[in-house]
């Protein structure tokens, strides 16, 4: 199984009231990040069988926008195991439910999504030090007991790549 770990995109500052914070939407920057990440995944020829997301609004919006870019036509699955307070045990149980899928996209929050990623790629399941920034996505190929991190991209890296691609790398010559 291949797991794509996607941290929700930018959603501004958190709100002290937990109920209101659950309804916090993406900001303009977050919407742009989703477009960049989605187009990058298309360029990498990513196809997912299932998209799993935290039920919090900013995460579900990220999943929906990136899923649209990927051409995903399936149902978004809201999973409590991707909520900010979920444990690694909850996450592993969730993965077991989708074990027959070839590739899944999980969309969640920090600090636990970074923890889940780190623990997934270490042999003993101890925490690896990976910090997923908002809008970052990592690809992990699962083995029997642990996974292998194939790549991790951030919106900052994508902005740099898009800017570099926009500039012509060919020398400018005049036609005379």
C-alpha positions in Angstrom: 0.0 0.0 0.0 1.1 3.5 -0.7 0.0 6.2 1.8 0.1 9.9 0.9 0.2 12.0 4.1 -1.2 15.5 3.5 -1.3 18.1 6.2 -4.2 20.5 5.8 -3.3 23.8 4.0 -3.1 27.2 5.6 -6.2 28.2 7.6 -5.0 31.3 9.5 -4.7 31.4 13.3 -6.4 28.9 15.6 -9.3 29.9 17.7 -9.4 29.3 21.4 -12.9 27.9 21.4 -12.5 24.2 20.2 -16.0 24.0 18.6 -15.4 27.2 16.6 -11.9 26.0 15.7 -13.3 22.8 14.2 -15.2 25.0 11.7 -12.2 27.1 10.7 -11.9 27.2 6.9 -8.9 27.5 4.7 -7.7 31.1 3.9 -6.8 32.4 0.5 -3.2 31.1 0.8 -4.5 27.7 1.8 -6.7 27.5 -1.3 -3.7 28.3 -3.5 -1.6 25.7 -1.7 -4.2 23.1 -2.4 -4.1 23.9 -6.1 -0.3 23.7 -6.3 -0.2 20.4 -4.3 -3.0 18.9 -6.4 -1.3 19.9 -9.7 2.1 18.5 -8.4 0.5 15.2 -7.5 -1.1 15.0 -11.0 2.4 15.7 -12.5 3.8 12.8 -10.4 1.0 10.7 -11.9 -0.5 10.0 -8.4 -3.8 8.1 -8.3 -5.5 7.3 -5.0 -8.2 4.7 -4.4 -9.5 6.4 -1.2 -9.2 9.8 0.4 -9.5 9.8 4.2 -9.8 13.1 6.1 -10.2 14.5 9.5 -13.8 15.8 9.9 -12.5 19.3 10.8 -13.5 21.8 8.1 -9.9 22.9 7.0 -8.9 19.3 6.6 -12.0 18.3 4.7 -11.6 21.4 2.4 -8.0 20.4 1.7 -9.0 16.9 0.9 -11.8 18.1 -1.4 -9.7 20.6 -3.3 -6.7 18.3 -3.8 -9.1 15.5 -4.7 -10.7 17.7 -7.4 -7.3 18.4 -8.9 -6.5 14.6 -8.9 -9.9 13.9 -10.6 -10.9 11.8 -7.6 -14.6 10.8 -8.0 -15.0 8.7 -4.9 -16.5 9.6 -1.5 -14.4 11.5 1.0 -14.2 9.3 4.2 -14.3 11.4 7.4 -12.2 9.6 10.0 -11.9 10.5 13.7 -8.5 8.8 13.7 -7.2 11.9 11.8 -8.5 14.4 14.3 -5.8 16.5 16.1 -6.2 14.5 19.4 -6.1 11.0 17.8 -3.5 8.5 18.8 -1.2 6.3 16.7 -3.2 3.3 17.8 -6.3 5.0 16.3 -4.4 5.7 13.1 -3.2 2.0 12.8 -6.7 0.7 13.3 -7.9 3.1 10.6 -5.3 1.8 8.2 -6.3 -1.8 8.8 -9.9 -0.9 7.6 -8.4 0.2 4.3 -5.6 -2.4 4.0 -7.0 -3.8 0.7 -6.5 -0.4 -1.1 -3.4 0.1 -3.2 -3.1 3.8 -2.4 -4.7 6.2 0.0 -4.5 9.9 0.8 -4.8 10.8 4.5 -5.4 14.4 5.3 -5.0 15.6 8.9 -3.3 17.9 11.4 -0.1 18.4 13.3 1.4 17.4 15.6 -0.1 14.0 15.2 0.1 13.6 11.4 3.9 14.2 11.6 4.0 11.7 14.4 2.0 9.1 12.4 4.3 9.7 9.4 7.5 9.3 11.6 6.3 6.2 13.3 5.2 4.7 10.0 8.6 4.9 8.5 10.6 3.6 11.4 11.2 -0.1 11.9 10.3 -0.3 15.6 7.4 2.2 15.2 9.2 4.8 17.3 8.7 8.4 16.4 10.9 9.8 13.5 11.6 13.5 13.3 9.5 14.7 10.4 7.7 18.0 10.5 5.0 18.3 7.9 4.4 22.0 7.2 0.9 23.2 6.3 0.0 21.9 2.8 3.0 19.5 2.7 2.5 16.0 1.3 4.7 12.9 1.7 4.6 9.6 -0.1 5.2 6.4 1.9 5.4 2.9 0.5 4.4 0.4 3.1 6.2 -2.8 3.8 5.3 -5.5 6.2 6.2 -3.7 9.4 7.2 -0.2 8.4 7.2 2.1 5.4 9.7 3.8 3.2 9.5 7.6 2.7 9.9 8.1 -1.1 9.5 11.9 -1.1 8.1 14.9 0.8 7.2 18.2 -0.8 6.2 21.5 0.7 4.2 24.4 -0.7 7.4 26.5 -0.4 9.3 24.0 -2.6 6.5 24.0 -5.1 6.3 27.8 -5.3 10.1 27.8 -6.1 9.7 25.1 -8.8 6.7 27.0 -10.4 8.7 30.2 -10.4 11.8 28.5 -11.9 9.6 26.9 -14.5 8.1 30.2 -15.4 11.5 31.7 -16.2 13.0 30.5 -19.4 16.2 28.6 -18.9 17.2 29.1 -22.6 19.5 32.0 -23.4 17.8 34.9 -25.0 18.9 35.5 -28.5 17.6 38.0 -31.0 16.5 37.0 -34.5 18.5 39.1 -37.0 
